[in-house]
Amino acid sequence: MISLIATVYNEGRAVRDLLDSILEQTLPPDEIVIVDGGSSDDTLEHLRAYQDRLPLRVMVQPGANISQGRNRAVAEARGDIIAVTDAGVTLVPTWLEAITRPLRENPDVAVVSGFFVPEPWNAFEMALGATTLPDLSEIDPQTFLPSSRSLAFRKTAWEAVGGYPEWLDYCEDLIFDFELRKRYGFFAWAPTAIARFRPRRSLREFFWQYYRYARGDGKADLWRHRHAIRYGTYLVAVPTLAILGRKKTRAFWLWGLFGFFVYVKRPYTRLMRAWERPLPGGIPLYTFEKLYTLGLIPIIRVVGDVAKMLGYPVGLWWRWQHRHEIPPHASDRVISNQ
């Protein structure tokens, strides 16, 4: 039996996109369990409108964070195979079939990684997706840590690792991945199990998204080396090159520009590929919009880095304040320094 679970909060009519994509699945789920975190809009009305077309159960848990909502949904699910996604996505028609196939065909498989891709509606969102999200060609299945936008596992695996970490409000799916990887060693890879989602609509939304992600990194004690490199680059390397370029030789400025070019090279490569795909409705980008996206890449990079540098110490401070409340196994995890 396959159970598809998700959490929602103030999704409004947008939740219909997810439900419509579930209706189109080549392998329908046996049940759908959605936990609402206490929406104050019309999300519940939209969900209930689909209960006569889908095997949908909706539960309301006011104030629940994402981990608490997912754990409640999995606990209530009757299936032995759990497929997880988010309310803000649409699933390709073969998503459920592809992401559960390794679990259905091989009893030794405990976890399956799916993939997710941006579905931009305008030039800004295209640039944002190219800057922040990897292409499928960049993924190493042996090290890839899947988002819970596109993930499947056995319910027994969820039980074995204690579920999603309810003490975290962000980065909870990474910690869940780490615990699964530590116990089971590898995840099966389903690259065609694709969830599509719309990137943030503005630089402001993006800033707060990355601020919260970095705050979650601090709370979970993740990516210490990555954050140290970022602080070292902006607070030491950049000022040093600027001063040396002014007082010694402008060649130092050229070295700085070269380093920044290397930093944005991969987003620009992704962007060139994204140009080839039309926006929804088949609308292509005009030349001036392409030039606009070229200029956005470095701005998005810097805004994201600033957001991370501000959010990370806030998370570390929270971790220190709550150090006695954090489960012991969450402190002895091997952290990747990639």
C-alpha positions as CSV (number, residue, x, y, z in Angstrom):
1,M,0.0,0.0,0.0
2,I,1.3,3.4,-1.0
3,S,0.6,6.5,1.1
4,L,1.3,10.0,-0.2
5,I,1.8,12.6,2.5
6,A,2.2,16.4,2.6
7,T,1.8,19.3,5.0
8,V,0.1,22.6,4.2
9,Y,-0.2,26.1,5.7
10,N,-2.1,29.0,4.1
11,E,-1.7,27.6,0.6
12,G,-5.1,28.9,-0.6
13,R,-6.1,27.9,-4.1
14,A,-2.4,27.0,-4.9
15,V,-2.9,23.6,-3.2
16,R,-5.2,22.7,-6.2
17,D,-2.1,22.5,-8.4
18,L,-0.7,19.7,-6.3
19,L,-4.0,17.9,-6.1
20,D,-4.6,18.2,-9.8
21,S,-1.2,16.7,-10.5
22,I,-2.0,13.8,-8.2
23,L,-5.2,13.1,-10.1
24,E,-3.0,12.7,-13.2
25,Q,-0.6,10.2,-11.7
26,T,-0.1,7.0,-13.8
27,L,0.1,5.1,-10.5
28,P,-2.5,6.5,-8.2
29,P,-1.8,6.5,-4.4
30,D,-3.8,4.2,-2.2
31,E,-4.3,7.1,0.2
32,I,-3.3,10.8,0.6
33,V,-2.7,12.2,4.1
34,I,-2.4,15.9,4.4
35,V,-1.8,17.7,7.7
36,D,-2.8,21.4,7.8
37,G,-0.8,23.5,10.3
38,G,-3.8,25.7,11.2
39,S,-4.4,27.7,8.0
40,S,-6.3,30.9,8.4
41,D,-7.3,31.2,4.7
42,D,-9.4,29.0,2.6
43,T,-6.9,26.1,2.2
44,L,-9.1,23.6,4.0
45,E,-12.0,24.4,1.7
46,H,-9.9,23.7,-1.4
47,L,-8.6,20.4,0.1
48,R,-12.1,19.2,1.0
49,A,-13.3,20.0,-2.5
50,Y,-11.1,17.1,-3.7
51,Q,-12.2,14.5,-1.2
52,D,-14.8,13.0,-3.6
53,R,-12.1,12.6,-6.3
54,L,-9.1,11.4,-4.3
55,P,-8.6,9.0,-1.3
56,L,-7.8,12.1,0.7
57,R,-7.7,12.5,4.5
58,V,-7.1,15.9,6.0
59,M,-6.1,16.6,9.6
60,V,-5.6,19.9,11.3
61,Q,-2.8,20.4,13.8
62,P,-2.7,24.1,14.6
63,G,0.8,25.4,15.3
64,A,2.6,22.3,14.0
65,N,5.9,22.9,12.3
66,I,6.8,21.0,9.1
67,S,8.5,18.1,11.0
68,Q,5.5,17.7,13.4
69,G,3.1,17.8,10.5
70,R,5.0,15.2,8.4
71,N,5.4,13.0,11.4
72,R,1.7,13.1,12.2
73,A,0.9,12.4,8.5
74,V,3.3,9.4,8.4
75,A,2.0,8.1,11.7
76,E,-1.6,8.2,10.5
77,A,-0.7,6.7,7.1
78,R,-1.7,3.1,6.6
79,G,0.7,2.3,3.8
80,D,4.1,0.6,4.2
81,I,5.5,2.8,1.4
82,I,5.5,6.6,2.1
83,A,5.9,9.2,-0.7
84,V,6.5,12.7,0.5
85,T,6.0,16.0,-1.3
86,D,5.1,19.6,-0.6
87,A,2.0,21.7,-1.2
88,G,3.9,24.2,-3.4
89,V,4.7,21.8,-6.2
90,T,3.2,20.0,-9.1
91,L,4.2,16.4,-9.8
92,V,5.0,15.0,-13.3
93,P,2.4,12.3,-14.1
94,T,4.9,9.5,-13.6
95,W,6.3,10.8,-10.3
96,L,4.7,8.4,-7.9
97,E,5.3,5.4,-10.2
98,A,9.0,6.3,-10.6
99,I,9.7,7.2,-7.0
100,T,8.2,4.1,-5.5
101,R,9.4,1.6,-8.2
102,P,12.7,0.7,-6.4
103,L,10.7,0.1,-3.1
104,R,8.1,-2.0,-4.9
105,E,10.7,-4.1,-6.8
106,N,13.5,-4.5,-4.3
107,P,12.8,-5.3,-0.6
108,D,16.3,-4.2,0.3
109,V,15.7,-0.6,-0.7
110,A,14.6,1.7,2.2
111,V,14.8,5.2,0.7
112,V,14.4,6.7,-2.8
113,S,15.6,10.1,-3.9
114,G,13.5,11.9,-6.4
115,F,14.4,15.2,-8.0
116,F,12.9,18.7,-8.3
117,V,13.2,21.5,-10.8
118,P,12.2,25.2,-10.9
119,E,9.2,26.2,-13.0
120,P,9.7,30.0,-13.4
121,W,7.0,32.3,-14.5
122,N,9.2,35.2,-15.4
123,A,12.8,36.3,-16.0
124,F,13.5,37.0,-12.4
125,E,12.4,33.6,-11.3
126,M,14.4,32.0,-14.1
127,A,17.6,33.7,-12.9
128,L,16.8,32.7,-9.3
129,G,16.4,29.1,-10.2
130,A,19.6,29.1,-12.2
131,T,21.5,30.6,-9.4
132,T,20.3,28.4,-6.5
133,L,19.3,25.0,-7.9
134,P,21.4,22.3,-9.5
135,D,20.7,20.7,-12.9
136,L,20.1,17.0,-13.1
137,S,23.5,16.6,-14.8
138,E,25.3,17.9,-11.7
139,I,23.8,15.3,-9.3
140,D,25.9,12.5,-7.9
141,P,23.4,9.9,-6.7
142,Q,25.8,8.5,-4.2
143,T,26.0,11.8,-2.3
144,F,22.8,13.6,-3.2
145,L,20.6,14.5,-0.2
146,P,17.0,14.8,-1.5
147,S,14.5,17.4,-0.5
148,S,11.2,16.2,1.0
149,R,9.6,17.8,-2.1
150,S,10.4,14.5,-3.8
151,L,11.2,11.5,-1.5
152,A,9.9,8.1,-0.7
153,F,10.8,5.6,2.1
154,R,9.5,2.6,3.9
155,K,7.5,3.4,7.0
156,T,9.8,1.1,9.0
157,A,12.7,3.3,8.0
158,W,11.0,6.4,9.3
159,E,10.3,4.6,12.6
160,A,13.9,3.3,12.8
161,V,15.4,6.9,12.7
162,G,12.7,8.5,14.9
163,G,11.0,10.4,12.2
164,Y,11.6,14.1,11.2
165,P,13.3,16.2,13.9
166,E,10.5,18.1,15.5
167,W,12.9,20.5,17.3
168,L,13.9,22.0,14.0
169,D,11.7,24.4,11.9
170,Y,14.1,24.5,8.9
171,C,16.6,22.0,7.4
172,E,14.5,19.3,9.0
173,D,14.6,17.2,5.8
174,L,18.4,17.3,5.7
175,I,18.7,16.0,9.2
176,F,16.2,13.3,8.4
177,D,18.3,12.4,5.3
178,F,21.5,12.2,7.4
179,E,19.8,9.8,9.9
180,L,18.5,7.6,7.0
181,R,21.9,7.7,5.3
182,K,23.7,6.8,8.5
183,R,21.4,3.8,9.1
184,Y,20.9,2.5,5.5
185,G,24.0,3.6,3.7
186,F,22.5,4.5,0.3
187,F,19.4,5.8,-1.3
188,A,18.0,4.5,-4.6
189,W,17.9,7.2,-7.3
190,A,14.8,8.0,-9.3
191,P,15.8,11.0,-11.6
192,T,12.5,11.0,-13.5
193,A,10.5,11.4,-10.3
194,I,10.3,15.2,-10.7
195,A,8.5,17.7,-8.6
196,R,8.2,21.2,-10.2
197,F,7.9,24.3,-8.1
198,R,7.8,28.0,-8.6
199,P,10.9,29.9,-7.2
200,R,10.5,32.9,-4.9
201,R,8.8,35.9,-6.5
202,S,11.2,38.7,-5.3
203,L,14.6,39.4,-3.8
204,R,12.9,40.1,-0.5
205,E,11.2,36.7,-0.4
206,F,14.5,35.1,-1.5
207,F,16.5,36.9,1.2
208,W,14.2,35.7,4.0
209,Q,14.1,32.2,2.6
210,Y,17.9,31.9,2.7
211,Y,18.1,33.6,6.1
212,R,15.8,30.9,7.5
213,Y,17.7,28.2,5.8
214,A,21.0,29.5,7.3
215,R,19.3,29.9,10.7
216,G,18.3,26.2,10.4
217,D,21.9,25.3,9.5
218,G,23.0,27.0,12.7
219,K,20.4,25.3,14.8
220,A,21.3,21.9,13.3
221,D,25.1,22.6,13.3
222,L,25.4,22.0,9.6
223,W,28.0,23.0,7.0
224,R,30.5,24.7,9.4
225,H,33.2,24.8,6.8
226,R,31.0,26.3,4.1
227,H,29.9,29.1,6.3
228,A,33.4,29.7,7.5
229,I,34.6,30.0,3.9
230,R,31.8,32.5,3.2
231,Y,32.7,34.7,6.2
232,G,36.4,34.5,5.3
233,T,35.7,35.5,1.7
234,Y,33.5,38.5,2.4
235,L,35.1,39.7,5.6
236,V,38.7,39.0,4.9
237,A,39.5,38.2,1.3
238,V,37.4,40.8,-0.5
239,P,38.5,43.8,1.8
240,T,42.2,42.6,1.5
241,L,42.1,42.5,-2.3
242,A,40.4,45.9,-2.4
243,I,43.0,47.5,-0.2
244,L,45.9,45.8,-2.0
245,G,44.5,46.8,-5.4
246,R,44.3,50.4,-4.2
247,K,47.7,50.6,-2.5
248,K,49.8,48.2,-4.5
249,T,48.6,47.2,-7.9
250,R,45.2,46.9,-9.6
251,A,46.2,43.3,-10.5
252,F,44.7,42.4,-7.2
253,W,41.3,43.7,-8.3
254,L,41.6,41.6,-11.4
255,W,42.2,38.5,-9.2
256,G,39.1,39.4,-7.3
257,L,37.0,39.8,-10.4
258,F,38.4,36.4,-11.7
259,G,37.4,34.8,-8.4
260,F,33.9,36.2,-8.6
261,F,33.6,35.0,-12.2
262,V,34.5,31.5,-11.1
263,Y,31.8,31.8,-8.4
264,V,29.0,32.7,-10.8
265,K,30.2,30.5,-13.8
266,R,27.9,27.6,-12.9
267,P,24.7,29.7,-12.5
268,Y,25.4,31.3,-15.9
269,T,25.8,27.8,-17.5
270,R,22.5,26.8,-16.0
271,L,20.9,30.1,-17.2
272,M,22.0,29.5,-20.8
273,R,20.2,26.1,-20.7
274,A,17.1,27.7,-19.1
275,W,16.9,30.2,-21.9
276,E,16.1,27.4,-24.2
277,R,13.0,26.4,-22.3
278,P,9.9,28.7,-22.7
279,L,8.0,30.1,-19.8
280,P,4.5,28.7,-19.0
281,G,2.2,29.3,-22.0
282,G,5.1,28.8,-24.4
283,I,6.3,32.4,-24.0
284,P,10.0,32.8,-24.9
285,L,12.3,35.4,-23.3
286,Y,13.0,38.5,-25.2
287,T,16.6,39.7,-25.6
288,F,16.3,42.5,-23.1
289,E,14.9,39.9,-20.6
290,K,17.9,37.7,-21.2
291,L,20.2,40.7,-20.5
292,Y,18.2,41.3,-17.3
293,T,18.8,37.7,-16.1
294,L,22.5,38.1,-16.8
295,G,22.7,41.1,-14.5
296,L,20.6,39.4,-11.8
297,I,22.9,36.4,-11.3
298,P,25.6,38.3,-9.3
299,I,23.0,40.3,-7.3
300,I,21.2,37.1,-6.3
301,R,24.5,35.5,-5.3
302,V,25.4,38.4,-3.0
303,V,21.9,38.7,-1.5
304,G,21.9,35.0,-0.7
305,D,25.3,35.1,0.9
306,V,24.4,38.1,3.0
307,A,21.2,36.4,4.1
308,K,23.2,33.3,5.1
309,M,25.8,35.3,7.0
310,L,23.1,37.0,9.0
311,G,21.0,33.9,9.6
312,Y,23.7,31.4,10.6
313,P,24.8,33.1,13.9
314,V,21.2,33.5,14.9
315,G,20.8,29.7,14.6
316,L,24.0,29.1,16.5
317,W,22.8,31.3,19.3
318,W,19.5,29.4,19.4
319,R,21.4,26.1,19.5
320,W,23.5,27.3,22.5
321,Q,20.4,28.5,24.3
322,H,18.6,25.2,23.7
323,R,21.7,22.9,24.0
324,H,20.1,20.8,26.8
325,E,16.9,20.3,24.8
326,I,18.5,18.9,21.6
327,P,18.4,15.1,21.3
328,P,21.9,13.6,22.0
329,H,22.1,11.8,18.6
330,A,21.7,15.2,16.9
331,S,25.0,16.4,18.2
332,D,27.2,13.5,17.2
333,R,26.4,13.5,13.5
334,V,29.1,13.5,10.9
335,I,28.7,16.8,9.0
336,S,29.7,17.0,5.4
337,N,32.1,19.7,4.4
338,Q,31.4,19.7,0.7
